[in-house]
Amino acid sequence: MIASIDNQADICLYLEAEELKKLENETIEGVLIKILKPKRQGAISISVNDKRKYENGLGIGIDDSRYWDVKDNFHLGIFMGTEFYQELSKKGVIGLRQRMRDGSKIHIYDRSKLNGIDEIYVETFEFYRDNKDKLRKDLG
């Protein structure tokens, strides 16, 4: 799994098909990349959790307590309700606006259903992840 977060705190999260299947019963861990500073990378986790699905969200909850004001090794936890997991499994994409004041959004994708420019985005994030140490200093 790989994910990105932009300057408006919008999150795009990309799951491989096998990760999507495991997600029903397991927590999936991945890399979170800041789009404007791709050398700055942290962790993200996602699980199906009906108890926490309304945590800073409306069916897809977010624990961002280890994100804000953390320069390196930041972490976001994502908690998806069962109904949203089922919808993601059917359609290959689900998205919601979060309850935060800034109106940020989260989109979750089944990577096996992407094509064209959406797949290029994921490949770019993978390049940043795999070449973090080779990226220029001004990208961090």
LUMSEMAR-598798 format. One record per atom (N, C-alpha, C): x, y, z. Coordinates in pm, whole numbers, padded with zeros to 5 digits, always signed. Layout:
# residues N
XYZ/...
# end
This chain:
# residues 140
+00084-00116+00000/+00000+00000+00000/+00089+00123+00000/+00043+00220-00074/+00113+00348-00077/+00007+00458-00074/+00040+00570-00012/-00056+00679+00000/+00016+00813-00014/-00063+00915-00047/-00008+01050-00058/-00097+01145+00020/-00036+01255+00064/-00111+01362+00128/-00062+01494+00069/-00156+01581+00032/-00117+01706-00032/-00122+01822+00067/-00100+01944+00016/-00094+02061+00102/-00229+02100+00162/-00338+02041+00113/-00471+02066+00170/-00516+01950+00259/-00424+01861+00293/-00448+01743+00377/-00542+01644+00312/-00551+01646+00179/-00627+01545+00106/-00540+01420+00092/-00599+01305+00120/-00527+01178+00120/-00577+01091+00006/-00483+01032-00069/-00514+00929-00168/-00438+00804-00125/-00511+00694-00111/-00454+00570-00061/-00479+00462-00166/-00374+00388-00202/-00381+00288-00308/-00348+00150-00253/-00444+00058-00264/-00427-00079-00216/-00411-00174-00333/-00320-00268-00320/-00310-00377-00417/-00432-00467-00397/-00468-00545-00499/-00587-00630-00492/-00580-00728-00375/-00464-00787-00352/-00451-00883-00241/-00459-00813-00105/-00413-00689-00098/-00425-00612+00026/-00571-00580+00055/-00646-00550-00050/-00788-00521-00034/-00862-00642+00024/-00828-00760-00023/-00890-00882+00031/-00853-00902+00178/-00727-00881+00212/-00680-00897+00351/-00740-00792+00444/-00773-00676+00389/-00821-00564+00469/-00946-00599+00549/-01026-00689+00500/-01149-00726+00571/-01120-00774+00713/-01006-00839+00734/-00973-00897+00864/-00841-00850+00924/-00763-00772+00851/-00630-00734+00895/-00609-00583+00881/-00512-00533+00956/-00466-00395+00937/-00355-00398+00833/-00365-00310+00735/-00265-00301+00629/-00179-00177+00657/-00048-00194+00646/+00048-00086+00670/+00113-00045+00538/+00144+00082+00525/+00210+00129+00404/+00286+00258+00428/+00332+00318+00319/+00411+00441+00322/+00321+00558+00283/+00334+00668+00357/+00263+00792+00330/+00364+00896+00284/+00340+00954+00165/+00433+01049+00104/+00367+01187+00096/+00439+01288+00143/+00392+01425+00128/+00422+01469-00015/+00320+01509-00088/+00336+01540-00230/+00433+01655-00253/+00422+01763-00175/+00510+01878-00198/+00652+01858-00147/+00671+01764-00059/+00803+01732-00002/+00819+01581+00000/+00834+01516-00117/+00832+01369-00123/+00946+01299-00049/+01047+01374-00011/+01153+01313+00070/+01104+01290+00213/+01000+01363+00252/+00938+01346+00384/+00832+01238+00374/+00860+01125+00435/+00772+01010+00427/+00746+00955+00566/+00628+00902+00582/+00589+00843+00710/+00514+00714+00685/+00432+00677+00780/+00357+00552+00772/+00208+00580+00774/+00133+00487+00718/-00012+00493+00720/-00062+00351+00740/-00170+00339+00815/-00232+00209+00833/-00382+00223+00808/-00443+00115+00763/-00587+00115+00739/-00645-00016+00788/-00763-00007+00847/-00833-00126+00893/-00983-00103+00880/-01058-00213+00877/-01203-00205+00885/-01236-00206+01034/-01295-00097+01082/-01317-00080+01225/-01442+00005+01246/-01555-00061+01268/-01681+00011+01286/-01686+00094+01414/-01603+00063+01512/-01602+00139+01637/-01533+00275+01619/-01439+00284+01525/-01363+00409+01508/-01391+00480+01376/-01491+00435+01301/-01516+00491+01168/-01562+00637+01171/-01608+00686+01285/-01651+00826+01295/-01548+00915+01365/-01429+00865+01386/-01323+00942+01450/-01266+01042+01349/-01301+01167+01365/-01261+01273+01271/-01307+01245+01129/-01415+01172+01114/-01464+01141+00981/-01610+01099+00985/-01663+01071+00870/-01804+01036+00856/-01819+00898+00793/-01756+00799+00849/-01760+00663+00795/-01624+00608+00762/-01530+00698+00741/-01388+00663+00730/-01316+00755+00829/-01278+00699+00942/-01216+00777+01049/-01066+00792+01031/-01012+00895+01094/-00868+00922+01085/-00813+00956+01223/-00706+00889+01262/-00630+00926+01380/-00504+00997+01330/-00503+01129+01347/-00390+01209+01298/-00305+01263+01413/-00317+01204+01531/-00244+01254+01648/-00093+01242+01633/-00046+01153+01548/+00098+01138+01524/+00138+01193+01387/+00059+01287+01335/+00090+01346+01205/+00129+01494+01219/+00043+01574+01278/+00066+01718+01285/+00186+01750+01373/+00266+01842+01329/+00386+01888+01401/+00492+01780+01417/+00487+01676+01336/+00588+01571+01337/+00659+01578+01202/+00789+01604+01204/+00863+01621+01079/+00890+01487+01010/+00946+01393+01082/+00978+01262+01025/+00912+01153+01108/+00892+01039+01047/+00828+00924+01113/+00687+00954+01160/+00615+01038+01084/+00476+01065+01117/+00390+00944+01079/+00267+00942+01130/+00178+00829+01107/+00032+00876+01102/-00044+00817+01011/-00189+00835+01007/-00253+00697+01019/-00359+00689+01098/-00438+00567+01108/-00574+00590+01044/-00615+00502+00955/-00742+00513+00885/-00832+00398+00929/-00960+00429+00959/-01055+00329+01007/-01181+00335+00920/-01200+00233+00841/-01310+00230+00745/-01425+00147+00800/-01547+00199+00787/-01665+00123+00824/-01688+00007+00728/-01755-00096+00776/-01781-00215+00695/-01853-00181+00565/-01951-00091+00571/-02028-00056+00451/-01939+00010+00346/-01840+00089+00389/-01749+00153+00295/-01650+00051+00238/-01610-00044+00319/-01524-00152+00269/-01596-00230+00159/-01722-00262+00181/-01799-00337+00081/-01814-00257-00048/-01837-00127-00035/-01849-00040-00152/-01716-00032-00228/-01606-00019-00156/-01474-00016-00218/-01447-00147-00293/-01484-00258-00233/-01463-00388-00296/-01541-00401-00426/-01660-00342-00432/-01744-00348-00552/-01697-00252-00661/-01678-00125-00622/-01653-00019-00720/-01506+00007-00749/-01418-00027-00655/-01276-00002-00674/-01231+00134-00627/-01324+00217-00579/-01288+00349-00527/-01396+00393-00429/-01353+00463-00326/-01446+00524-00231/-01381+00654-00186/-01462+00756-00165/-01408+00883-00121/-01507+00958-00034/-01455+01031+00062/-01537+01110+00153/-01465+01239+00189/-01545+01339+00220/-01490+01461+00280/-01482+01435+00430/-01375+01479+00491/-01356+01458+00635/-01424+01567+00715/-01440+01545+00843/-01509+01637+00931/-01418+01750+00980/-01297+01755+00933/-01203+01859+00975/-01246+01994+00919/-01207+02100+00985/-01245+02235+00942/-01196+02269+00802/-01083+02212+00764/-01028+02245+00633/-01101+02174+00519/-01192+02083+00550/-01268+02014+00446/-01187+01915+00366/-01082+01862+00425/-00998+01769+00351/-01076+01643+00314/-01023+01571+00216/-01090+01453+00162/-00997+01333+00171/-01058+01215+00168/-00982+01091+00158/-01043+01009+00046/-00957+00956-00039/-00996+00865-00146/-00915+00738-00132/-00981+00625-00143/-00916+00495-00133/-00943+00420-00262/-00836+00366-00323/-00846+00302-00454/-00798+00158-00450/-00865+00075-00528/-00817-00059-00559/-00726-00041-00680/-00598-00058-00661/-00502-00030-00767/-00525-00114-00892/-00578-00234-00877/-00600-00321-00993/-00705-00265-01088/-00782-00165-01042/-00886-00107-01126/-00848+00031-01180/-00724+00072-01157/-00677+00201-01209/-00632+00187-01353/-00633+00301-01424/-00575+00303-01558/-00525+00444-01587/-00449+00456-01692/-00404+00586-01739/-00328+00667-01637/-00369+00793-01625/-00295+00888-01541/-00298+00849-01394/-00405+00786-01348/-00411+00743-01208/-00299+00645-01176/-00269+00555-01269/-00162+00458-01248/-00025+00529-01249/-00012+00633-01330/+00113+00709-01333/+00140+00775-01198/+00034+00827-01133/+00051+00886-00999/+00111+00784-00904/+00054+00663-00903/+00102+00559-00811/+00247+00523-00841/+00281+00512-00968/+00419+00480-01007/+00515+00590-00961/+00471+00715-00967/+00553+00826-00920/+00576+00816-00769/+00471+00786-00694/+00485+00771-00548/+00578+00654-00515/+00568+00546-00590/+00657+00432-00568/+00802+00470-00597/+00822+00552-00700/+00957+00600-00731/+01012+00680-00612/+00930+00771-00558/+00972+00850-00442/+01006+00760-00324/+00923+00660-00298/+00947+00568-00187/+01077+00491-00207/+01096+00436-00327/+01211+00351-00354/+01341+00428-00367/+01332+00559-00392/+01452+00640-00413/+01461+00758-00316/+01404+00743-00200/+01399+00851-00101/+01537+00912-00076/+01637+00829-00058/+01771+00879-00027/+01839+00948-00145/+01789+00925-00265/+01848+00986-00384/+01779+01117-00423/+01666+01148-00360/+01594+01271-00394/+01672+01393-00347/+01658+01503-00421/+01727+01627-00384/+01683+01675-00246/+01771+01745-00179/+01743+01793-00043/+01625+01890-00040/+01605+01968-00147/+01495+02064-00146/+01359+01996-00159/+01356+01866-00178/+01230+01791-00182/+01196+01733-00045/+01265+01777+00058/+01240+01726+00193/+01239+01829+00294/
# end
